[in-house]
Amino acid sequence: MTTASSPQRVHARREATLALLLASLTAACWLALWAWSASPYARYLDHAGWGDTSSLGALCSTIVVPTTVHALAWVLMIAAMMLPTTWPLLAMFRRVSAGRPERDRLVAWVIAGFFLVWLVFGTFAHALDLALRALAQRSGWLALNGWIVAAAVLAGAGAFQFSALKYRCLEACHSPFSFVASRWHGTSPERDAFRIGVDHGVFCVGCCWALMLVMFVVGLGSIGWMLALAAVMAAEKNLPWGKRLRTPLGAGLLAWSLALVISHV
């Protein structure tokens, strides 16, 4: 009995260690973001959201600050907000790759692929933000009516909650075993692990990109909004009842957009 249960205890101990490391890394990222937002260098992390009056009329720090600084800020945000949502996939990958001496390194490859996709999305989102602000510099009307951009983003995010694409992506996130098994062949372990991370990142972006753009409406660097959106996205991706958020969240975003329009007309 003792011999039979020993492997189970070892497995449970290793899974608990991974969970602790993941939780510690996530907590460290949240702490770093909080310390950054409270420091004299907070302007490099945050700028006014698109919903603020005349916010598009001012050039934000992203034009002056090196891209690497904003890449670091984005990676911290993704680690804090999205890394916890990868736990079911990482746990399943560890089970599928059990027995391999390089398993921990392979997990790192999965995480690297996941972050690469989100970094690409973040670069695109920041480029869009820069383009809008540059356009506002040449258009006094847009500079004074940045709320229109905010209302459009909120309406788009609300409508996307009811789209078939979002829930096809969520279905992939809700089935970690089939997701990993269909991509893990073991002949090229590093490549397979990296591909699993990239593909999971693509599906994760596919179901969460609209909600992440809401951060540009409320202002990047807002710890409170980060926590709220992270909780919503984690629930949608990982909890059995996550799909039930579809209607209230979508309706809430659409109502927010309508309220913003009404308050400015």
ZANUPA-203573 format. One record per residue (C-alpha): residue in three letters; y, z, x; residue number from 1. Coordinates in nm, 4 decimals. Each point is the difference from the previous one (the first is absolute). Example, Ala and Ser with C-alpha at 12.3 -4.5 7.8 and 13.67 -1.06 7.14 Angstrom:
# ZANUPA-203573
PT   rest         py         pz         px    nr
PT    ALA    -0.4500     0.7800     1.2300     1
PT    SER     0.3440    -0.0660     0.1370     2
# end
This chain:
# ZANUPA-203573
PT   rest         py         pz         px    nr
PT    MET     0.0000     0.0000     0.0000     1
PT    THR     0.2376     0.0902     0.2815     2
PT    THR    -0.0807    -0.3190     0.1909     3
PT    ALA     0.0462    -0.2172    -0.3094     4
PT    SER     0.3324     0.1515    -0.0918     5
PT    SER     0.1406    -0.0080     0.3529     6
PT    PRO     0.0993    -0.3708    -0.0046     7
PT    GLN     0.1695     0.0584    -0.3332     8
PT    ARG     0.1995     0.2877     0.1443     9
PT    VAL     0.0974    -0.2105     0.3013    10
PT    HIS     0.1092    -0.2847    -0.2277    11
PT    ALA     0.1999     0.2368    -0.2212    12
PT    ARG     0.1643     0.1550     0.3061    13
PT    ARG     0.0998    -0.3418     0.1357    14
PT    GLU     0.1384    -0.1101    -0.3352    15
PT    ALA     0.1995     0.3230    -0.0246    16
PT    THR     0.1348    -0.0585     0.3511    17
PT    LEU     0.1132    -0.3528    -0.0914    18
PT    ALA     0.1631     0.1281    -0.3192    19
PT    LEU     0.1797     0.2703     0.1976    20
PT    LEU     0.1220    -0.2502     0.2595    21
PT    LEU     0.1221    -0.2364    -0.2702    22
PT    ALA     0.1777     0.2820    -0.1827    23
PT    SER     0.1545     0.1255     0.3239    24
PT    LEU     0.1251    -0.3476     0.0926    25
PT    THR     0.1465    -0.0485    -0.3463    26
PT    ALA     0.1693     0.3403     0.0093    27
PT    ALA     0.1401    -0.0748     0.3470    28
PT    CYS     0.1489    -0.3263    -0.1289    29
PT    TRP     0.1611     0.1755    -0.2980    30
PT    LEU     0.1386     0.2650     0.2345    31
PT    ALA     0.1367    -0.2658     0.2354    32
PT    LEU     0.1689    -0.1800    -0.2899    33
PT    TRP     0.1507     0.3243    -0.1264    34
PT    ALA     0.1283     0.0940     0.3470    35
PT    TRP     0.1396    -0.3519     0.0472    36
PT    SER     0.1774     0.0017    -0.3374    37
PT    ALA     0.1556     0.3393     0.0826    38
PT    SER     0.1118    -0.1010     0.3496    39
PT    PRO     0.3271    -0.1624     0.1159    40
PT    TYR    -0.1977    -0.3241     0.0293    41
PT    ALA    -0.0879    -0.0150    -0.3701    42
PT    ARG     0.2133    -0.3136    -0.0374    43
PT    TYR    -0.2656    -0.1891     0.1958    44
PT    LEU    -0.2612     0.0913    -0.2583    45
PT    ASP     0.1995    -0.0258    -0.3196    46
PT    HIS     0.2662    -0.2113    -0.1602    47
PT    ALA     0.1428    -0.0232    -0.3481    48
PT    GLY    -0.2352    -0.1383    -0.2618    49
PT    TRP     0.0636    -0.3226    -0.1868    50
PT    GLY     0.0755     0.2039    -0.3101    51
PT    ASP     0.3063     0.1660     0.1563    52
PT    THR     0.3392    -0.1387    -0.0915    53
PT    SER     0.1240    -0.2398     0.2682    54
PT    SER    -0.2957     0.0867     0.2230    55
PT    LEU    -0.0574    -0.3653     0.0819    56
PT    GLY     0.3577    -0.0333     0.1143    57
PT    ALA    -0.0567     0.2030     0.3154    58
PT    LEU    -0.2075    -0.1182     0.2912    59
PT    CYS    -0.2820     0.2468     0.0418    60
PT    SER    -0.1238     0.1319     0.3311    61
PT    THR    -0.2883    -0.2476     0.0058    62
PT    ILE     0.2397    -0.2648     0.1332    63
PT    VAL     0.0993     0.2099     0.2983    64
PT    VAL    -0.3029     0.2112     0.0775    65
PT    PRO    -0.2852    -0.1619     0.1951    66
PT    THR    -0.2870    -0.1247    -0.2113    67
PT    THR    -0.2421     0.2335     0.1782    68
PT    VAL     0.1779     0.3050    -0.1404    69
PT    HIS    -0.0428    -0.1260    -0.3549    70
PT    ALA    -0.3563    -0.1023     0.0687    71
PT    LEU    -0.0663     0.3606     0.1055    72
PT    ALA     0.1677     0.1316    -0.3157    73
PT    TRP    -0.2064    -0.2356    -0.2158    74
PT    VAL    -0.3267     0.0932     0.1728    75
PT    LEU     0.0788     0.3685    -0.0557    76
PT    MET     0.0679    -0.0679    -0.3673    77
PT    ILE    -0.3237    -0.1937    -0.0420    78
PT    ALA    -0.2016     0.2645     0.1851    79
PT    ALA     0.1481     0.2731    -0.2178    80
PT    MET    -0.0243    -0.1861    -0.3316    81
PT    MET    -0.3017    -0.2297     0.0313    82
PT    LEU    -0.2349     0.1480     0.2606    83
PT    PRO    -0.1384     0.2629    -0.2416    84
PT    THR    -0.0969    -0.2789    -0.2419    85
PT    THR    -0.2343    -0.1501     0.2611    86
PT    TRP    -0.2274     0.3062     0.0085    87
PT    PRO    -0.2682    -0.1354    -0.2399    88
PT    LEU    -0.0241    -0.3221     0.2007    89
PT    LEU    -0.0103     0.1775     0.3367    90
PT    ALA    -0.2640     0.2450    -0.1209    91
PT    MET    -0.2130    -0.2863    -0.1306    92
PT    PHE     0.0449    -0.1967     0.3225    93
PT    ARG    -0.1207     0.2988     0.2020    94
PT    ARG    -0.3118     0.0179    -0.2145    95
PT    VAL    -0.0717    -0.3712     0.0329    96
PT    SER     0.0541     0.0077     0.3765    97
PT    ALA    -0.1940     0.3252     0.0488    98
PT    GLY    -0.2094     0.0140     0.3148    99
PT    ARG     0.2368    -0.2085     0.2099   100
PT    PRO     0.1313     0.1888     0.3033   101
PT    GLU     0.3360    -0.1808    -0.0274   102
PT    ARG     0.0490     0.0904    -0.3665   103
PT    ASP     0.3234     0.1926     0.0569   104
PT    ARG     0.1470    -0.2950     0.1889   105
PT    LEU    -0.0998    -0.2304    -0.2829   106
PT    VAL     0.1800     0.2252    -0.2484   107
PT    ALA     0.3095    -0.0369     0.2172   108
PT    TRP    -0.0362    -0.3797    -0.0257   109
PT    VAL    -0.0123     0.0267    -0.3804   110
PT    ILE     0.3200     0.2061    -0.0014   111
PT    ALA     0.1676    -0.2420     0.2429   112
PT    GLY    -0.0748    -0.2965    -0.2262   113
PT    PHE     0.1321     0.1885    -0.3023   114
PT    PHE     0.3253     0.0886     0.1746   115
PT    LEU     0.0489    -0.3520     0.1313   116
PT    VAL     0.0120    -0.1406    -0.3536   117
PT    TRP     0.2457     0.2647    -0.1158   118
PT    LEU     0.2149    -0.0582     0.3088   119
PT    VAL     0.0185    -0.3717    -0.0834   120
PT    PHE     0.0993     0.0843    -0.3579   121
PT    GLY     0.2610     0.2478     0.1244   122
PT    THR     0.1490    -0.2609     0.2318   123
PT    PHE     0.0267    -0.2432    -0.2911   124
PT    ALA     0.1554     0.2657    -0.2272   125
PT    HIS     0.2593     0.0953     0.2622   126
PT    ALA     0.0786    -0.3690     0.0593   127
PT    LEU     0.0611    -0.0388    -0.3736   128
PT    ASP     0.2258     0.3046     0.0060   129
PT    LEU     0.1967    -0.1441     0.2919   130
PT    ALA     0.0333    -0.3364    -0.1725   131
PT    LEU     0.1346     0.1626    -0.3161   132
PT    ARG     0.2530     0.2058     0.1953   133
PT    ALA     0.1085    -0.2994     0.2053   134
PT    LEU     0.0473    -0.1968    -0.3234   135
PT    ALA     0.2024     0.2866    -0.1470   136
PT    GLN     0.2300    -0.0158     0.3020   137
PT    ARG     0.0937    -0.3534    -0.1063   138
PT    SER     0.0067     0.0671    -0.3729   139
PT    GLY     0.2399     0.2606    -0.1329   140
PT    TRP    -0.1592    -0.0243    -0.3445   141
PT    LEU    -0.3490     0.0850     0.1296   142
PT    ALA     0.1411     0.2795     0.2157   143
PT    LEU     0.1460     0.1629    -0.3113   144
PT    ASN    -0.3032    -0.0683    -0.2191   145
PT    GLY    -0.2925     0.1019     0.2173   146
PT    TRP    -0.1394     0.1799    -0.3029   147
PT    ILE    -0.1183    -0.3391    -0.1286   148
PT    VAL    -0.2397    -0.0237     0.2945   149
PT    ALA    -0.1193     0.3543    -0.0672   150
PT    ALA    -0.0547    -0.0730    -0.3698   151
PT    ALA    -0.1939    -0.3167     0.0846   152
PT    VAL    -0.2267     0.1846     0.2456   153
PT    LEU    -0.0683     0.2784    -0.2493   154
PT    ALA    -0.0732    -0.2500    -0.2773   155
PT    GLY    -0.2282    -0.1978     0.2310   156
PT    ALA    -0.1868     0.3146     0.1056   157
PT    GLY    -0.0389     0.1033    -0.3636   158
PT    ALA    -0.1286    -0.3418    -0.1045   159
PT    PHE    -0.2397    -0.0115     0.2947   160
PT    GLN    -0.1676     0.3163    -0.1304   161
PT    PHE    -0.1392    -0.2120    -0.2838   162
PT    SER    -0.1089    -0.2952     0.2144   163
PT    ALA    -0.3605    -0.1049     0.0538   164
PT    LEU     0.0598    -0.0338     0.3756   165
PT    LYS     0.0811     0.3673     0.0396   166
PT    TYR    -0.3206     0.1078    -0.1658   167
PT    ARG    -0.2161    -0.2473     0.1878   168
PT    CYS     0.1333     0.1607     0.3166   169
PT    LEU    -0.0569     0.3491    -0.1398   170
PT    GLU    -0.3599    -0.0874    -0.0869   171
PT    ALA    -0.0623    -0.0831     0.3665   172
PT    CYS     0.1486     0.3348     0.1004   173
PT    HIS    -0.2164     0.1825    -0.2564   174
PT    SER    -0.3248    -0.1420     0.1434   175
PT    PRO    -0.0082     0.1056     0.3668   176
PT    PHE    -0.3770    -0.0471     0.0427   177
PT    SER    -0.0121    -0.3621    -0.1132   178
PT    PHE     0.3257    -0.0672     0.1836   179
PT    VAL    -0.1393     0.1239     0.3327   180
PT    ALA    -0.3551    -0.1308    -0.0470   181
PT    SER     0.1173    -0.3547    -0.0680   182
PT    ARG     0.2019    -0.0064     0.3232   183
PT    TRP    -0.2092     0.2080     0.2399   184
PT    HIS    -0.2634    -0.2017     0.1861   185
PT    GLY    -0.0246     0.2047     0.3188   186
PT    THR    -0.0392    -0.2956     0.2374   187
PT    SER     0.3697     0.0178     0.1013   188
PT    PRO     0.0825     0.3609    -0.0906   189
PT    GLU     0.3615     0.0071     0.1234   190
PT    ARG     0.0850    -0.3267    -0.1721   191
PT    ASP    -0.1740     0.1059    -0.3218   192
PT    ALA     0.1757     0.3375    -0.0001   193
PT    PHE     0.3392    -0.1593     0.0624   194
PT    ARG    -0.0633    -0.2529    -0.2769   195
PT    ILE    -0.0925     0.2781    -0.2410   196
PT    GLY     0.3298     0.1723     0.0807   197
PT    VAL     0.1998    -0.3211    -0.0376   198
PT    ASP    -0.1672    -0.0939    -0.3286   199
PT    HIS     0.0458     0.3505    -0.1382   200
PT    GLY     0.3647    -0.0148     0.1058   201
PT    VAL     0.0422    -0.3315    -0.1831   202
PT    PHE    -0.1450     0.1409    -0.3222   203
PT    CYS     0.2018     0.3198     0.0441   204
PT    VAL     0.3226    -0.1972     0.0420   205
PT    GLY    -0.1091    -0.2137    -0.2944   206
PT    CYS    -0.0052     0.2957    -0.2361   207
PT    CYS     0.2839     0.2062     0.1506   208
PT    TRP     0.2646    -0.2432     0.1310   209
PT    ALA     0.2174     0.0144    -0.3122   210
PT    LEU     0.0086     0.3807     0.0021   211
PT    MET     0.0844    -0.0006     0.3710   212
PT    LEU     0.2995    -0.2266    -0.0694   213
PT    VAL     0.1281     0.2719    -0.2340   214
PT    MET     0.0716     0.1959     0.3202   215
PT    PHE     0.2699    -0.2576     0.0783   216
PT    VAL     0.1560     0.0750    -0.3388   217
PT    VAL     0.0108     0.3785     0.0315   218
PT    GLY     0.0719    -0.0039     0.3748   219
PT    LEU    -0.2407    -0.0054     0.2916   220
PT    GLY    -0.0559     0.3348     0.1625   221
PT    SER     0.0080     0.2068    -0.3206   222
PT    ILE    -0.2808     0.2500     0.0522   223
PT    GLY    -0.0095     0.0918    -0.3682   224
PT    TRP    -0.0439    -0.3600    -0.1131   225
PT    MET    -0.2552    -0.0612     0.2734   226
PT    LEU    -0.2089     0.2921    -0.1235   227
PT    ALA     0.0251    -0.1111    -0.3630   228
PT    LEU    -0.0937    -0.3618     0.0703   229
PT    ALA    -0.2757     0.1038     0.2419   230
PT    ALA    -0.1539     0.2229    -0.2671   231
PT    VAL     0.0118    -0.2795    -0.2578   232
PT    MET    -0.1545    -0.2592     0.2324   233
PT    ALA    -0.2707     0.2417     0.1162   234
PT    ALA    -0.0893     0.0787    -0.3612   235
PT    GLU    -0.0143    -0.3677    -0.0933   236
PT    LYS    -0.2189    -0.0897     0.2969   237
PT    ASN    -0.2374     0.2945     0.0197   238
PT    LEU    -0.0255     0.1922    -0.3255   239
PT    PRO    -0.2281    -0.1088    -0.2866   240
PT    TRP     0.2842     0.0363    -0.2497   241
PT    GLY     0.2505    -0.1795     0.2226   242
PT    LYS     0.0006    -0.3082    -0.2235   243
PT    ARG     0.1430     0.2098    -0.2809   244
PT    LEU     0.3291     0.0101     0.1878   245
PT    ARG     0.0430    -0.3714    -0.0708   246
PT    THR     0.1851     0.0305    -0.3305   247
PT    PRO     0.2191     0.3095     0.0587   248
PT    LEU     0.0993    -0.1058     0.3514   249
PT    GLY     0.0689    -0.3621    -0.0961   250
PT    ALA     0.1952     0.1041    -0.3090   251
PT    GLY     0.1939     0.2575     0.1991   252
PT    LEU     0.1073    -0.2544     0.2628   253
PT    LEU     0.1019    -0.2512    -0.2666   254
PT    ALA     0.1974     0.2683    -0.1846   255
PT    TRP     0.1691     0.1017     0.3268   256
PT    SER     0.0997    -0.3615     0.0589   257
PT    LEU     0.1363    -0.0319    -0.3554   258
PT    ALA     0.1955     0.3254     0.0356   259
PT    LEU     0.1536    -0.1290     0.3225   260
PT    VAL     0.1100    -0.3198    -0.1744   261
PT    ILE     0.1423     0.1851    -0.2993   262
PT    SER     0.1967     0.2381     0.2238   263
PT    HIS     0.1745    -0.2930     0.1700   264
PT    VAL     0.0829    -0.2241    -0.2957   265
# end
